[in-house]
Amino acid sequence: MISLLFAAMVWTSVPAGVPTTVSAESGSVAVQLSEEGRITAVRLQAAGEFLPASGETGLEGFSRAGKTERRNGADGAVSFFRSLRQESTGRTCQVVDRFSPGPDSVLWEVEVTGVEPLTTPIATRLQVPVDGQSRFWTAWSDPLHSDKGWHDPLEPQPLQDLTWYYGAPAFNEKAPLLGYCPVHGDTFCIPLATVIEPKQDLGLSLVLSPGDPLLDLELHTAKDGGITFSRINHRIGKDHAVLFRMDLVSHRADPRAALGWMAARYPDYFEPPLPAAHDIAGCGAYSSWEGDLDVAKFRRMAFRVNWKASFDFPYMGMFLPPVPGDEDRWFRFNDKACGQPLPGEDNWSSVARMRAYSEKMRGYGFEVLNYFNVTEFGVNLKGAGAVTPGADKNPEAWKNGNDFTYTRAADGVLLSSEGKTWGTWGAAVAMDPGGPNYQAFLLDQARRHVEKLPASAGVCIDRMDWLRFRNPNADEGSWFDGKPCRLLYDSWRDLMPKLAPIFHNAGKFIFVNNHLKRIDLLRYVDGIYCEFAHNGRALNTTGLLTVHKPAIGWTASVEDLKPDPDGFFQRYLHMGVYPTVPLSGNDHTIAPDAWAERFYLDYGPLLDAMRGKHWVLQAHVVTVKDNAAKANLFAVPEGFVMPVTFGGEAREVEVVLQWLPVKEGVEKMRVEAMYPGMEKWTDLQVVDIAPEMRIVVPLQRKCAMVRLTP
């Protein structure tokens, strides 16, 4: 059902024929606006007609007060100034809407200010005409809004009365979803909403800027063509103006066109800061194993990188202790005793040992991502009352996790509104990386990593689910229960511009295990290693977030491959994501298993073929005749690869390519195919470059990996 949030908001739909005062247009897309600054009509083609529509931004519980003032700008922009009054309190807010022509969109900016600090949902609603053929699309975890099975996220659906959450529902301290896992079908990962009209081959997208200070966000859709983005928990006040930017974009009727527009408009969020991250793309592992490997076998599985389930650190957060020498040892992390050995176990580490492991793996041709975490700290913590006297001045306080947590890192300890810590595994606590002292410690750990582990490829940052929590003892960006606070999304945005250059300037990559699937959190991220991708919903959002980045996904156990191992691997191929291989020492992921390894060896060469992939994001670039199979298309350094999957009983299918974006001067393409269980390419044909190219693709085990090269 549509949230009752909007019951107090008055939306005015302007019927066709009502006079408008001004239009804002750019290329094919244009909007007409009323004297009050409401959208009254949209046009999707340069020579097309305006269609009746409505749209405006409102505040829950507020209504218009007084007249709207319009100002025209020299750049073709038009601005509307209006006041809103809260019925329950009489408090007022000022809203400025600015519509201006962009190169290929109409830019819609909304600024909200108030007198007394407050928070209320800020909702932008667009109502467009739809019929039974109209379809809707967003970057969703599941197009059917389902928590079961896997469904192709590239398939638009009829509009329904539904609510979608950006990354996750807003945190509720009274009923918290601790350790939020991205396994639900009601989330979206990129803030855009697209209505598609297949008969006219037209689409209209409302795109929110990922560069805005987004906190919690909901997307509400309605059968009648209503689309509403509701921004929650933002602080509105005299000194806290809130500015949001949106674009209205017209394109052809394909989700790829909408996603492609956004990836081109905001490349800093879609492209890896270090393009060389694609060099380490491949199947992954999360293993503590430091012994020898069957290198040839794992290469055939497309294995390339181990996110070291190290527990090399003495406790969570103290990743490289300040020991005097590189050979000096410490006891590895365990959740049973801090700094105490477990009998009979190889439970020590050192800088030298960690360095040697990275060098060994690089010698094999594999890479290592070391464990990093910015939202958890300690082990077996007893609390501030158990700190050793004088620990705040003791240079060796790091040896006691409780002492270090509650002295040097104390300003990062995340507390509830009742002043209690949030516990996590190993009796550690959740942390706010916005705390100045704790943040400085994290930056120092990054610098030690760069200095001490030169053969490491970088880090993978774990447990981003804590970012949805609220710090009631900080004053930044948000307002709750009549008091200022800070959502940890803002802490992440403060930390990453400082942390990322330390790694990137040294040529090291930053991957994340992003439980919160949100594009705005990936500005400084090179790739994703998703702990939940064996779940179809997390696989979808991981793939959509990494259309131009490398991505690796979990394989929790051999059971994930059952009862359909071919279907398991073909989902990963379709989404451009690599699975986790069965490696000794894997932590809560797939262990060595002869039956499972056979399928990894079968599909390894197909997975290997998509290294360096960039989704080709243009409308109708690839389709399969009669929908007899699924197909996706990736640009790779040598040309293109095209996974054709889920072919059912078909022995061959016809794939149609339209306006393939080949390099200038290329006149012909060689078409080859590779199948599960094969390691060599099979020639299919040579095709002439044309606006439309039809390729007959034989299938084996319901699929083929097709390669097109000049």
C-alpha positions as CSV (number, residue, x, y, z in Angstrom):
1,M,0.0,0.0,0.0
2,I,1.0,3.6,-0.5
3,S,2.3,5.0,2.8
4,L,-0.1,7.2,4.8
5,L,2.7,9.7,4.8
6,F,1.1,11.6,2.0
7,A,-2.4,11.8,3.6
8,A,-1.6,15.3,4.8
9,M,-0.1,16.5,1.5
10,V,-2.3,18.2,-1.0
11,W,-1.3,17.5,-4.7
12,T,-3.0,19.3,-7.4
13,S,-3.3,17.6,-10.8
14,V,-3.8,20.2,-13.6
15,P,-6.0,18.8,-16.3
16,A,-5.2,19.1,-20.0
17,G,-6.0,22.5,-21.5
18,V,-5.2,24.6,-18.3
19,P,-3.1,27.5,-19.3
20,T,0.6,27.4,-18.3
21,T,2.8,30.4,-17.7
22,V,6.2,29.1,-18.9
23,S,8.0,26.1,-20.2
24,A,11.5,24.8,-19.5
25,E,12.9,22.6,-22.3
26,S,16.1,20.9,-23.3
27,G,16.3,18.9,-26.5
28,S,13.4,16.5,-26.6
29,V,12.3,16.8,-23.0
30,A,10.3,19.8,-21.8
31,V,7.9,20.7,-19.0
32,Q,5.2,23.3,-18.8
33,L,4.8,25.1,-15.5
34,S,1.9,26.9,-13.8
35,E,2.0,30.3,-12.0
36,E,2.5,28.4,-8.8
37,G,5.5,26.5,-10.1
38,R,3.8,23.2,-10.6
39,I,4.5,20.9,-13.5
40,T,1.4,20.8,-15.7
41,A,2.6,19.0,-18.8
42,V,5.6,17.1,-20.2
43,R,6.9,16.6,-23.7
44,L,9.1,13.6,-24.6
45,Q,9.9,14.3,-28.2
46,A,11.3,17.5,-29.8
47,A,8.4,17.6,-32.3
48,G,5.9,15.9,-30.0
49,E,2.9,17.2,-28.1
50,F,2.7,18.1,-24.5
51,L,1.0,15.5,-22.4
52,P,-1.0,16.3,-19.3
53,A,1.0,15.7,-16.1
54,S,1.6,17.1,-12.7
55,G,4.5,17.4,-10.4
56,E,5.7,19.4,-7.4
57,T,7.7,19.1,-4.2
58,G,5.9,19.3,-0.9
59,L,6.5,18.8,2.9
60,E,4.4,16.5,4.9
61,G,1.9,18.4,7.1
62,F,2.5,21.7,5.3
63,S,0.3,23.6,2.8
64,R,0.9,26.7,0.7
65,A,0.7,30.0,2.4
66,G,0.5,33.2,0.3
67,K,1.4,33.8,-3.3
68,T,4.1,32.3,-5.3
69,E,6.8,34.6,-6.8
70,R,8.3,33.8,-10.1
71,R,11.7,35.0,-11.3
72,N,13.2,34.4,-14.8
73,G,16.9,33.9,-15.2
74,A,19.2,35.0,-18.0
75,D,20.2,31.4,-18.6
76,G,16.7,30.3,-19.5
77,A,16.0,29.1,-16.0
78,V,12.8,30.0,-14.1
79,S,12.5,30.0,-10.3
80,F,9.5,29.9,-8.1
81,F,9.6,31.1,-4.4
82,R,6.8,30.0,-2.1
83,S,6.0,29.7,1.6
84,L,4.6,26.6,3.3
85,R,2.9,26.6,6.7
86,Q,2.6,23.6,9.0
87,E,-1.0,23.2,10.1
88,S,-0.3,21.7,13.5
89,T,2.2,24.4,14.7
90,G,2.0,27.3,12.4
91,R,5.7,27.1,11.6
92,T,6.7,28.1,8.1
93,C,9.3,26.9,5.6
94,Q,10.4,28.5,2.3
95,V,10.8,26.5,-0.8
96,V,12.5,27.5,-4.0
97,D,12.0,25.5,-7.2
98,R,14.4,26.2,-10.1
99,F,13.9,24.7,-13.5
100,S,16.7,25.1,-16.0
101,P,17.6,23.6,-19.4
102,G,20.5,21.2,-19.3
103,P,22.3,19.7,-22.3
104,D,19.9,16.7,-22.4
105,S,17.5,17.1,-19.5
106,V,15.5,19.6,-17.5
107,L,17.3,20.3,-14.2
108,W,14.9,20.7,-11.3
109,E,16.5,22.1,-8.1
110,V,14.6,22.4,-4.8
111,E,15.9,24.3,-1.8
112,V,14.1,24.2,1.5
113,T,14.8,26.5,4.5
114,G,13.0,27.1,7.8
115,V,13.0,29.3,10.8
116,E,13.0,26.9,13.7
117,P,14.8,23.6,13.2
118,L,12.6,20.7,12.3
119,T,12.3,17.6,10.1
120,T,9.5,16.3,8.0
121,P,9.5,14.2,4.8
122,I,10.3,16.2,1.7
123,A,8.5,14.6,-1.1
124,T,8.7,15.1,-4.9
125,R,5.8,13.7,-6.8
126,L,5.4,13.3,-10.5
127,Q,2.1,12.1,-12.0
128,V,2.1,11.0,-15.7
129,P,-0.6,9.5,-17.9
130,V,-0.4,5.7,-18.2
131,D,-2.4,2.9,-19.7
132,G,-2.4,-0.9,-19.6
133,Q,0.8,-1.0,-21.8
134,S,2.8,1.4,-19.6
135,R,5.7,-0.1,-17.6
136,F,7.8,1.1,-14.7
137,W,11.5,0.5,-13.9
138,T,14.0,1.4,-11.2
139,A,17.3,-0.2,-10.1
140,W,15.5,-2.6,-7.8
141,S,16.5,-5.7,-5.9
142,D,13.6,-7.6,-7.3
143,P,11.2,-6.4,-10.1
144,L,8.3,-8.4,-8.5
145,H,8.9,-6.9,-5.0
146,S,9.4,-10.5,-3.9
147,D,11.8,-12.0,-1.3
148,K,11.9,-15.4,-3.1
149,G,13.9,-16.6,-6.0
150,W,15.8,-14.6,-8.6
151,H,14.1,-12.4,-11.2
152,D,15.8,-10.4,-13.9
153,P,16.1,-6.8,-12.8
154,L,16.2,-5.5,-16.4
155,E,12.6,-6.4,-17.0
156,P,10.2,-3.4,-16.5
157,Q,6.9,-4.2,-14.8
158,P,3.3,-2.8,-14.7
159,L,2.9,0.0,-12.2
160,Q,1.7,-1.1,-8.8
161,D,0.9,0.5,-5.5
162,L,4.2,-0.2,-3.8
163,T,6.9,1.3,-1.6
164,W,10.6,0.8,-2.2
165,Y,13.5,1.7,0.2
166,Y,16.7,3.2,-0.9
167,G,19.3,0.7,0.3
168,A,17.2,-0.2,3.4
169,P,14.3,1.2,5.5
170,A,15.1,4.1,7.7
171,F,16.5,3.0,11.1
172,N,14.1,2.8,13.9
173,E,15.7,2.6,17.3
174,K,12.6,1.2,18.9
175,A,12.5,-1.7,16.4
176,P,16.0,-1.8,14.9
177,L,17.0,-4.1,12.1
178,L,20.5,-4.7,13.5
179,G,23.0,-6.1,11.1
180,Y,20.7,-5.2,8.1
181,C,21.1,-7.7,5.2
182,P,20.3,-6.8,1.6
183,V,18.2,-9.8,0.9
184,H,14.8,-8.2,0.5
185,G,12.9,-7.5,-2.6
186,D,11.6,-4.0,-1.7
187,T,14.8,-2.0,-2.1
188,F,16.3,0.1,-4.9
189,C,20.0,1.0,-5.2
190,I,20.1,4.0,-7.7
191,P,17.7,6.9,-7.2
192,L,15.9,7.0,-10.5
193,A,12.3,6.1,-11.6
194,T,11.4,5.4,-15.2
195,V,8.0,5.2,-16.9
196,I,8.2,3.4,-20.2
197,E,5.7,3.5,-23.1
198,P,6.6,0.5,-25.3
199,K,4.2,1.4,-28.1
200,Q,5.8,4.8,-28.7
201,D,9.3,3.6,-27.7
202,L,9.5,6.4,-25.2
203,G,10.6,6.7,-21.6
204,L,10.6,9.4,-19.0
205,S,13.0,9.2,-16.0
206,L,13.1,11.3,-12.8
207,V,16.7,11.1,-11.7
208,L,18.0,12.2,-8.3
209,S,21.6,13.4,-7.9
210,P,23.7,10.9,-6.0
211,G,25.9,14.0,-5.0
212,D,23.1,15.3,-2.8
213,P,23.3,14.7,0.9
214,L,20.8,11.9,0.8
215,L,19.8,10.3,4.1
216,D,16.8,8.0,4.1
217,L,14.8,7.8,0.9
218,E,11.6,6.0,-0.1
219,L,10.1,5.6,-3.5
220,H,6.3,5.2,-3.8
221,T,4.6,4.1,-7.0
222,A,0.9,4.0,-7.9
223,K,-1.1,2.2,-10.5
224,D,-2.4,5.5,-11.8
225,G,1.1,6.7,-12.8
226,G,2.1,8.4,-9.6
227,I,5.8,8.4,-8.6
228,T,7.0,9.9,-5.3
229,F,10.4,10.2,-3.9
230,S,10.2,11.0,-0.1
231,R,13.4,12.2,1.6
232,I,13.4,11.5,5.3
233,N,15.2,12.7,8.4
234,H,16.8,15.9,6.9
235,R,17.2,18.8,9.2
236,I,15.5,22.0,8.0
237,G,16.3,25.3,9.7
238,K,17.6,28.8,9.3
239,D,21.2,27.6,9.2
240,H,20.4,24.3,7.5
241,A,19.2,24.9,4.0
242,V,18.5,21.6,2.2
243,L,19.2,21.5,-1.6
244,F,18.2,18.7,-3.9
245,R,18.9,18.3,-7.6
246,M,16.8,16.2,-10.0
247,D,16.7,15.7,-13.8
248,L,13.8,14.9,-16.0
249,V,15.1,12.9,-18.9
250,S,13.5,11.6,-22.1
251,H,14.8,8.5,-23.7
252,R,13.8,5.4,-25.6
253,A,11.8,2.6,-23.9
254,D,14.6,0.6,-22.4
255,P,16.0,0.6,-18.8
256,R,19.5,0.6,-20.2
257,A,18.9,4.1,-21.6
258,A,17.9,5.4,-18.2
259,L,20.8,3.8,-16.5
260,G,23.2,4.8,-19.2
261,W,22.1,8.5,-18.9
262,M,22.8,8.4,-15.2
263,A,26.1,6.7,-15.5
264,A,27.2,9.3,-18.1
265,R,25.9,12.2,-16.0
266,Y,27.6,11.0,-12.7
267,P,30.7,9.0,-13.8
268,D,32.4,9.6,-10.4
269,Y,29.9,7.2,-8.9
270,F,29.9,4.6,-11.6
271,E,33.6,4.4,-12.7
272,P,36.3,3.0,-10.4
273,P,38.6,5.8,-9.2
274,L,41.5,3.5,-10.2
275,P,40.6,1.9,-13.6
276,A,43.2,-0.7,-12.9
277,A,40.8,-2.3,-10.5
278,H,39.5,-4.3,-13.5
279,D,42.9,-6.0,-13.6
280,I,42.1,-7.9,-10.4
281,A,38.5,-8.7,-11.5
282,G,37.6,-12.3,-11.2
283,C,36.3,-14.9,-8.8
284,G,37.2,-14.2,-5.2
285,A,37.6,-15.9,-1.8
286,Y,37.3,-14.9,1.8
287,S,40.0,-17.2,3.2
288,S,42.5,-17.4,6.0
289,W,44.5,-20.1,4.2
290,E,48.2,-19.3,3.8
291,G,49.3,-22.6,2.4
292,D,50.2,-23.6,-1.1
293,L,47.6,-23.5,-3.9
294,D,47.0,-25.5,-7.1
295,V,47.5,-22.4,-9.2
296,A,46.5,-23.9,-12.5
297,K,43.2,-25.2,-11.1
298,F,42.3,-21.9,-9.5
299,R,43.2,-19.9,-12.6
300,R,40.8,-22.2,-14.6
301,M,38.1,-21.2,-12.1
302,A,38.8,-17.5,-12.9
303,F,40.0,-16.9,-9.4
304,R,41.9,-13.7,-9.0
305,V,41.7,-12.2,-5.5
306,N,41.4,-13.2,-1.9
307,W,39.7,-10.8,0.6
308,K,41.7,-12.2,3.4
309,A,39.5,-13.4,6.2
310,S,42.6,-12.7,8.1
311,F,41.7,-12.2,11.7
312,D,45.4,-11.1,11.4
313,F,44.5,-8.2,13.7
314,P,44.6,-8.6,17.6
315,Y,41.0,-7.2,17.7
316,M,38.5,-5.5,15.4
317,G,39.8,-2.2,14.2
318,M,43.4,-2.6,15.3
319,F,44.4,-3.9,11.9
320,L,48.2,-3.1,12.0
321,P,49.2,-2.6,15.6
322,P,52.0,-0.1,16.4
323,V,54.6,-2.8,17.2
324,P,58.3,-1.7,17.2
325,G,59.4,-4.0,14.4
326,D,57.9,-5.9,11.5
327,E,58.9,-9.2,13.0
328,D,57.2,-8.5,16.3
329,R,54.2,-10.8,16.9
330,W,50.8,-10.3,18.3
331,F,48.0,-12.8,18.9
332,R,45.4,-13.0,16.2
333,F,41.8,-11.9,16.8
334,N,39.5,-14.4,18.5
335,D,36.1,-13.7,20.0
336,K,36.9,-15.7,23.1
337,A,39.8,-13.9,24.6
338,C,41.5,-10.6,23.8
339,G,45.3,-10.9,23.5
340,Q,45.4,-14.5,24.9
341,P,46.5,-17.5,22.9
342,L,44.2,-20.4,22.1
343,P,46.2,-23.7,22.8
344,G,47.4,-25.7,19.9
345,E,46.5,-23.1,17.3
346,D,48.7,-21.1,14.8
347,N,47.2,-17.9,16.2
348,W,49.9,-15.3,15.8
349,S,50.6,-12.7,13.2
350,S,53.1,-9.9,12.4
351,V,53.6,-7.3,9.7
352,A,56.3,-9.5,8.2
353,R,53.9,-12.5,8.0
354,M,51.1,-10.4,6.4
355,R,53.5,-8.9,3.9
356,A,54.9,-12.4,3.0
357,Y,51.4,-13.7,2.3
358,S,50.6,-10.8,-0.1
359,E,53.9,-11.4,-1.9
360,K,53.3,-15.1,-2.2
361,M,49.9,-14.6,-3.7
362,R,51.1,-12.0,-6.1
363,G,53.8,-14.5,-7.1
364,Y,51.0,-16.9,-8.0
365,G,49.4,-14.2,-10.1
366,F,46.7,-13.6,-7.5
367,E,46.0,-10.5,-5.4
368,V,45.1,-9.9,-1.8
369,L,42.6,-7.4,-0.3
370,N,43.1,-6.9,3.4
371,Y,40.3,-6.6,5.9
372,F,39.2,-3.1,6.9
373,N,36.3,-1.9,8.9
374,V,35.3,1.6,10.0
375,T,32.1,0.9,12.0
376,E,33.1,-1.7,14.5
377,F,35.9,-1.9,17.2
378,G,37.3,-4.0,20.0
379,V,36.7,-7.5,21.3
380,N,35.2,-8.7,24.6
381,L,34.7,-5.1,25.7
382,K,33.7,-4.4,29.3
383,G,32.9,-0.7,29.1
384,A,34.3,2.6,30.0
385,G,34.1,1.7,33.7
386,A,36.6,-1.1,33.2
387,V,39.4,1.0,31.7
388,T,42.8,0.5,33.4
389,P,43.9,3.7,35.3
390,G,46.3,5.7,33.3
391,A,45.5,4.0,30.0
392,D,44.8,7.3,28.3
393,K,48.6,8.1,28.6
394,N,50.0,4.6,28.1
395,P,51.6,4.2,24.7
396,E,50.9,0.5,24.9
397,A,47.2,0.8,25.7
398,W,46.5,-0.7,22.2
399,K,47.4,-4.1,23.7
400,N,44.1,-4.0,25.7
401,G,41.1,-3.6,23.4
402,N,38.9,-2.2,26.1
403,D,41.5,0.4,27.2
404,F,42.1,1.6,23.6
405,T,38.4,1.7,22.7
406,Y,37.3,3.8,25.6
407,T,40.3,6.2,25.6
408,R,41.9,6.8,22.2
409,A,38.8,5.9,20.1
410,A,36.1,6.9,22.6
411,D,34.6,9.7,20.5
412,G,33.7,7.0,17.9
413,V,31.7,4.7,20.2
414,L,28.2,4.8,18.9
415,L,25.5,5.2,21.6
416,S,21.8,4.8,21.5
417,S,19.5,7.6,22.7
418,E,19.6,5.9,26.1
419,G,23.4,6.1,26.2
420,K,23.9,2.4,25.6
421,T,26.5,0.9,23.1
422,W,25.4,-1.2,20.1
423,G,27.1,-4.5,20.5
424,T,28.3,-6.6,17.6
425,W,30.2,-9.9,17.0
426,G,33.1,-10.7,19.3
427,A,31.6,-8.4,22.0
428,A,32.9,-5.4,20.0
429,V,30.9,-2.2,19.6
430,A,29.5,-0.2,16.7
431,M,31.4,3.0,15.8
432,D,30.8,6.3,14.2
433,P,33.7,7.1,11.8
434,G,32.8,10.8,12.1
435,G,34.4,11.0,15.6
436,P,37.5,13.1,15.1
437,N,39.9,11.0,17.2
438,Y,38.6,7.7,15.9
439,Q,38.7,9.0,12.3
440,A,42.3,10.1,12.8
441,F,43.1,6.6,14.0
442,L,41.5,5.0,10.9
443,L,43.5,7.3,8.6
444,D,46.7,6.3,10.4
445,Q,45.8,2.6,9.9
446,A,45.4,3.3,6.2
447,R,48.8,4.9,6.1
448,R,50.4,2.0,7.9
449,H,48.8,-0.4,5.4
450,V,50.3,1.5,2.5
451,E,53.7,1.6,4.2
452,K,53.9,-1.9,5.6
453,L,52.1,-4.0,3.0
454,P,53.3,-2.9,-0.5
455,A,52.3,-6.1,-2.2
456,S,48.7,-5.9,-1.0
457,A,46.2,-4.8,-3.7
458,G,44.3,-2.7,-1.1
459,V,41.4,-3.3,1.3
460,C,37.8,-4.4,1.4
461,I,35.7,-2.4,4.0
462,D,33.2,-4.5,5.8
463,R,29.9,-3.9,7.5
464,M,28.4,-0.7,5.9
465,D,25.0,-1.7,7.4
466,W,25.9,0.4,10.5
467,L,25.7,3.6,8.4
468,R,21.9,3.7,8.7
469,F,22.3,4.2,12.4
470,R,21.9,7.6,14.2
471,N,24.4,9.2,16.5
472,P,22.3,11.3,19.0
473,N,25.4,13.0,20.4
474,A,26.5,14.6,17.1
475,D,25.1,17.7,15.4
476,E,25.2,17.3,11.6
477,G,22.5,17.2,8.9
478,S,19.7,15.5,10.7
479,W,17.0,16.1,13.4
480,F,15.2,13.6,15.5
481,D,12.9,13.8,18.5
482,G,13.4,17.5,18.7
483,K,17.2,17.3,18.8
484,P,20.1,17.4,16.4
485,C,21.8,14.2,15.5
486,R,24.0,12.6,12.8
487,L,23.1,9.7,10.5
488,L,26.2,7.8,9.8
489,Y,25.7,8.3,6.1
490,D,27.1,11.8,6.7
491,S,30.1,10.3,8.7
492,W,30.9,8.1,5.7
493,R,30.8,11.1,3.4
494,D,33.1,12.9,5.7
495,L,35.6,10.0,6.0
496,M,36.0,8.8,2.5
497,P,37.5,11.9,0.8
498,K,40.3,11.6,3.4
499,L,40.7,7.9,3.4
500,A,40.5,7.2,-0.3
501,P,43.5,9.3,-1.4
502,I,45.8,7.4,1.0
503,F,45.1,4.2,-0.8
504,H,44.5,5.5,-4.3
505,N,47.7,7.6,-4.4
506,A,49.6,4.4,-3.6
507,G,47.8,2.5,-6.4
508,K,45.7,0.5,-3.9
509,F,42.1,-0.3,-4.4
510,I,39.1,0.1,-2.1
511,F,36.4,-2.6,-2.3
512,V,33.4,-2.6,0.0
513,N,31.0,-5.2,1.4
514,N,28.1,-2.8,1.1
515,H,25.1,-4.2,3.0
516,L,23.5,-0.9,2.1
517,K,23.1,-1.0,-1.6
518,R,23.2,2.8,-2.5
519,I,25.1,4.4,-5.3
520,D,25.8,7.6,-3.3
521,L,28.1,5.6,-1.0
522,L,30.3,4.4,-3.8
523,R,31.9,7.8,-4.8
524,Y,35.4,6.6,-3.8
525,V,35.0,2.9,-4.2
526,D,36.7,0.7,-6.8
527,G,34.6,-2.4,-6.6
528,I,32.2,-4.5,-4.5
529,Y,32.7,-7.9,-2.7
530,C,29.1,-8.6,-1.6
531,E,28.5,-11.0,1.2
532,F,25.0,-11.7,0.2
533,A,25.1,-12.0,-3.6
534,H,24.1,-15.7,-3.5
535,N,20.8,-14.2,-2.6
536,G,19.2,-13.1,-5.9
537,R,18.2,-9.7,-4.6
538,A,21.6,-8.7,-3.5
539,L,23.1,-10.1,-6.8
540,N,20.8,-7.8,-8.7
541,T,21.7,-4.6,-6.8
542,T,25.4,-5.5,-6.8
543,G,25.3,-5.9,-10.6
544,L,23.4,-2.7,-11.2
545,L,25.8,-0.7,-8.9
546,T,28.8,-2.0,-10.7
547,V,27.9,-1.7,-14.4
548,H,31.4,-0.1,-14.9
549,K,33.2,-1.6,-11.9
550,P,34.4,-5.1,-10.9
551,A,32.1,-7.0,-8.5
552,I,32.5,-10.3,-6.6
553,G,29.6,-12.1,-4.9
554,W,29.3,-14.6,-2.1
555,T,28.7,-18.3,-2.5
556,A,27.7,-19.3,1.0
557,S,27.9,-23.1,0.6
558,V,27.6,-25.8,-1.9
559,E,23.9,-25.7,-1.3
560,D,23.7,-22.4,-3.3
561,L,24.5,-24.4,-6.5
562,K,21.6,-26.8,-5.9
563,P,19.4,-27.9,-7.5
564,D,20.5,-26.0,-10.6
565,P,24.2,-25.2,-10.8
566,D,23.9,-24.0,-14.4
567,G,21.3,-21.5,-13.3
568,F,23.5,-20.3,-10.4
569,F,26.4,-19.5,-12.7
570,Q,24.2,-18.0,-15.5
571,R,22.7,-15.5,-13.0
572,Y,26.2,-14.3,-12.2
573,L,27.2,-14.1,-15.9
574,H,24.0,-12.2,-16.7
575,M,24.7,-9.6,-14.0
576,G,28.5,-9.3,-14.7
577,V,29.4,-10.5,-11.2
578,Y,32.0,-13.1,-10.2
579,P,31.2,-15.8,-7.5
580,T,33.3,-17.0,-4.7
581,V,35.4,-20.1,-5.3
582,P,35.7,-23.1,-2.9
583,L,39.0,-22.4,-1.2
584,S,40.4,-23.9,1.9
585,G,40.1,-21.6,4.9
586,N,37.0,-19.8,3.5
587,D,35.1,-18.2,6.3
588,H,31.3,-18.7,6.2
589,T,31.5,-19.3,2.5
590,I,31.9,-22.3,0.2
591,A,34.4,-24.9,1.3
592,P,36.4,-27.2,-1.1
593,D,34.0,-29.7,-2.7
594,A,34.7,-32.0,-5.6
595,W,31.2,-31.8,-7.0
596,A,31.0,-28.0,-6.8
597,E,34.6,-27.5,-8.2
598,R,33.6,-29.3,-11.4
599,F,31.1,-26.5,-12.2
600,Y,33.6,-23.7,-11.3
601,L,36.0,-25.3,-13.8
602,D,33.3,-25.6,-16.4
603,Y,32.3,-21.9,-16.1
604,G,35.6,-20.4,-15.2
605,P,36.7,-19.6,-18.8
606,L,33.3,-17.9,-19.4
607,L,33.6,-15.8,-16.3
608,D,37.2,-15.0,-17.2
609,A,36.0,-13.6,-20.6
610,M,34.2,-10.7,-19.0
611,R,37.2,-9.2,-17.2
612,G,37.2,-5.4,-17.7
613,K,33.5,-5.4,-18.5
614,H,31.5,-2.2,-18.9
615,W,27.8,-2.7,-19.5
616,V,26.7,-1.3,-22.9
617,L,24.0,1.0,-21.8
618,Q,22.0,2.1,-24.8
619,A,18.5,1.4,-25.7
620,H,17.7,-1.9,-27.4
621,V,21.3,-2.7,-28.0
622,V,20.8,-6.4,-27.4
623,T,17.6,-8.5,-27.6
624,V,16.8,-12.1,-28.1
625,K,14.2,-13.0,-30.7
626,D,10.9,-14.2,-29.1
627,N,12.5,-13.8,-25.7
628,A,13.9,-17.3,-26.1
629,A,16.8,-16.5,-23.7
630,K,18.3,-13.7,-21.8
631,A,21.3,-11.7,-23.0
632,N,23.4,-8.9,-21.7
633,L,26.2,-7.0,-23.5
634,F,29.6,-5.9,-22.0
635,A,32.3,-3.9,-23.6
636,V,35.7,-5.4,-22.8
637,P,39.2,-4.3,-23.9
638,E,39.3,-6.6,-26.9
639,G,35.7,-5.8,-28.1
640,F,32.5,-7.1,-26.6
641,V,31.3,-10.2,-24.8
642,M,27.7,-11.3,-24.6
643,P,26.4,-13.8,-22.1
644,V,23.4,-15.6,-23.5
645,T,21.7,-17.5,-20.7
646,F,18.6,-19.3,-19.6
647,G,17.8,-20.7,-23.1
648,G,15.5,-23.3,-21.8
649,E,15.1,-26.2,-24.3
650,A,16.2,-24.1,-27.3
651,R,19.2,-25.5,-29.2
652,E,19.9,-22.1,-30.7
653,V,18.6,-18.5,-30.4
654,E,18.7,-15.4,-32.6
655,V,20.3,-12.4,-31.0
656,V,19.6,-8.9,-32.4
657,L,22.2,-6.2,-31.9
658,Q,21.3,-2.6,-32.8
659,W,23.7,0.2,-33.3
660,L,26.6,-1.6,-31.7
661,P,29.0,1.1,-30.5
662,V,32.1,-0.1,-32.4
663,K,35.3,1.9,-32.7
664,E,35.6,4.1,-35.8
665,G,36.9,2.3,-38.8
666,V,35.7,-1.2,-37.8
667,E,33.7,-2.8,-40.6
668,K,33.5,-6.4,-39.6
669,M,33.4,-8.4,-36.3
670,R,34.4,-11.9,-35.7
671,V,31.8,-13.8,-33.7
672,E,32.9,-16.7,-31.4
673,A,31.3,-18.7,-28.7
674,M,32.4,-20.6,-25.6
675,Y,30.4,-23.1,-23.6
676,P,30.5,-24.6,-20.1
677,G,33.2,-27.2,-19.9
678,M,35.2,-25.8,-22.8
679,E,38.3,-23.6,-22.7
680,K,38.6,-22.6,-26.4
681,W,36.4,-20.3,-28.5
682,T,34.4,-21.7,-31.4
683,D,34.0,-19.6,-34.6
684,L,30.4,-18.8,-35.4
685,Q,30.5,-16.2,-38.2
686,V,31.9,-12.9,-39.4
687,V,29.3,-10.1,-39.5
688,D,29.4,-6.8,-41.3
689,I,28.8,-3.8,-39.0
690,A,25.3,-2.5,-39.6
691,P,22.6,-0.6,-37.7
692,E,21.0,-4.0,-37.0
693,M,23.0,-7.3,-36.8
694,R,21.4,-10.7,-36.3
695,I,23.5,-13.5,-34.9
696,V,22.3,-17.1,-34.6
697,V,23.9,-18.5,-31.4
698,P,23.9,-22.3,-30.7
699,L,23.4,-23.1,-27.0
700,Q,24.8,-25.8,-24.7
701,R,23.5,-26.2,-21.2
702,K,21.1,-23.4,-22.0
703,C,23.8,-20.8,-22.6
704,A,26.8,-19.4,-24.5
705,M,29.4,-16.8,-23.9
706,V,29.7,-14.9,-27.2
707,R,32.7,-12.8,-28.1
708,L,32.8,-10.1,-30.8
709,T,36.2,-8.8,-31.9
710,P,37.2,-6.6,-34.8
